[in-house]
Amino acid sequence: MKLNGSEIIAECLLEQGVDTVFGYPGGAVLNIYDALYKYSDRITHILSSHEQGAAHAADGYARTTGKCGVVIATSGPGATNLVTGIATAYMDSIPMVAITGNVTNDLLARDSFQEVDICGITLPVTKHNFIVKDVNDLADVIRKAFRIAMSGRKGPVLIDIPKDVTGALCEYTPRTPDVLSDPVLSSAEDFAAAAEIIANAKRPMIYMGGGVVSSGAEAELLEFAEKTDCPVASSVMGLGGFPASHRLFMGTIGMHGGYETGKATDNCDVIITVGARFSDRVAGDRKKFGQDAKIIQLDIDRAEINKNVKIDSYLLGDLKDTLKLLTIACDRTTHKQWNEQLSEWSKKGAVTETPASENYAHPYHVIEAVRKLTKDSDIIVTDVGQHQMWVSQKYRFEEPRTWCTSGGLGTMGYGMGAAVGSAVAHPDRRVVLFTGDGSFHMNLNELATVKSYNLPITIIVMNNTVLGMVRQWQKLFYGCRFSQTDPHRATDFVKLADAFGVKGLRIHNDDDVESVLAEAFSKTEPVVIDCRISPDENVLPMIPPGKTVDDMITEME
Amino acid sequence: MENKQIIGLFVHNHPGVLLRVTSLISRRGFNIDSLTVSPAAVEGYSRMTIRLQGTEDDVDQFINQIMKIVDVKRAEVMPQGASVASELMLIKVSCRDHDTNDILAVTSKYHASLVNLGDNSMTFRASGAPEDIDTLVSELSPFGIMEMARTGIAALEYGDKCLNT
């Protein structure tokens, strides 16, 4: 059948099982939006306030479902507004297809109105990108884009489509998508070699990351950890990939990880790295990271081997498969003494909380109170900064894909969009966004979206009136010279919520926490909670950049 | 230990493929001194030849990263001693203050041919292993090199093995 380019886009999205897209219309995508009008019974389009919000929403949708997120924007500024969202997804290996319109073929390369070379701009932050200049190529490019986004190490792909292509007619033949499978590239000898290292280990540990969630390898990791009795430390990205309540779970590793995980890294004799990449926030000093340990790495991306840290043995392939095969190759063992040692370190590393105040609530108290009200399947989204680290330390994640945070790029302003995407994907679950007053100010325009679609998101603004994380670094490393981190803003978040048509509540101090949260959680509508936090609250413990657990800061002031 | 390695790439001849390769080299901080692109023996594909300076780990990481570019089909080190590498140079040497025979004595050692004689200059074409071309340049420099253009390196592995498959 003959269809125009825009209808082909809609048909190809349906081929891929897409029923929800995020975006914002504009001149160069008028044809596409006309097709979306026609297909509105099969494809739901969520309109954001700003294209960045739409990109983060597609990301949140992808993180919480495991499906590929789709975002649409117009040419020029519409396309450039996606860039932060695409880069966020790229750093965290989140599958996404971004579709941008462009000016017509005859206007390309003439600095036409709203023309930008978005393929050039997004080249370093996409797995691949395409410009489709001929409608005959369109369907296959879209299919290829989804295949690239969802295979191997996942990530974003951008398709730029000139306006005339979206209007041109072309024969369209439906095709069922390929079944994607990533083969195990390591040999039986590789597995035997890794298993032998593990068999000889006296003090092994697992360092897991976002790859476990991306692969859906939670059950395989649990089985492996239990069979080998290995304690588990997680990167921020890995949270939810291993149940926090499990006896083997130690918590997060790295800059704001626990004393226990830091000591484990320094004292273990084998590190089994599962879907993690030794970023500087984990391996602060990459020369000293696990320097007395043999390091085994399981990953799908060959380029992660020996990138930051020298590896002794590695297994390549989808973690679901490599973990299963490694578990078979390993004997059941126990490490009683080692696990007891870790529990002792865990007790020693407890951080003393700041004393209660009538003017402020304590962030740990708020997070723990939220945890008492949420089910394991409820979704927690954060922005970036101190609140993000407090949540990563204190919220006990039990299930995968219940955690949305910008781990790699550290994008302030990520939270609102990601919460929208999560709530759209999971109308049956509660979505809680923890944000800070700094992050919230960046993209609070998406409150309009939250209200338009009546998404029952609980937005907790940890309002310390300062840019807390940067301020903490100024305290530690810049002699308390608080350059531009105290913005003296007068925003009243309760009134602000009201102006958007959203319920606003306030937590003044610890005494309010339970009652205000109970009220918010009793509603099936969006709520903004202005939660007062002390500007002097810090994220502890902290390993300074480039250092190890020996330099850990456990107290400030 | 740092040394120079030649890497051959077999890539889809899509618009932007050179940009994708050079962008990766730049943002990952790889140190290259030569990059050439030409049509490959298979239609629709190009051959790139890159000389990289670095340790064995750098070369390994380079190949792993470059293989992540969707348009790159293959990337392999051209083994030293088991591959041929060659480049072509055009070089214009000043003969104002020197006897042309002295210059010809040098160029003939390298089988460089004289392609043009100007009032005060001699232009030669030379081809061969990049190291030999380097030596020729240094031997000609006392006469005064006015201008030169080098094509960069082309390389193929010895034997029946091909990168095209």
Contacts between the chains, C-beta under 8 A, distances in Angstrom:
chain1	res1	chain2	res2	distance
A	119	B	16	6.8
A	120	B	19	7.4
A	123	B	16	7.9
A	123	B	19	6.8
A	123	B	20	6.5
A	123	B	23	5.5
A	124	B	23	6.0
A	124	B	27	5.6
A	127	B	68	7.7
A	127	B	70	7.1
A	128	B	69	7.9
A	128	B	70	4.2
A	148	B	70	6.2
A	301	B	68	7.5
A	302	B	64	4.8
A	302	B	67	7.2
A	303	B	61	6.8
A	303	B	64	3.8
A	303	B	65	5.0
A	303	B	67	7.6
A	303	B	68	5.9
A	305	B	64	7.3
A	306	B	57	5.9
A	306	B	60	6.7
A	306	B	61	6.8
A	307	B	61	6.3
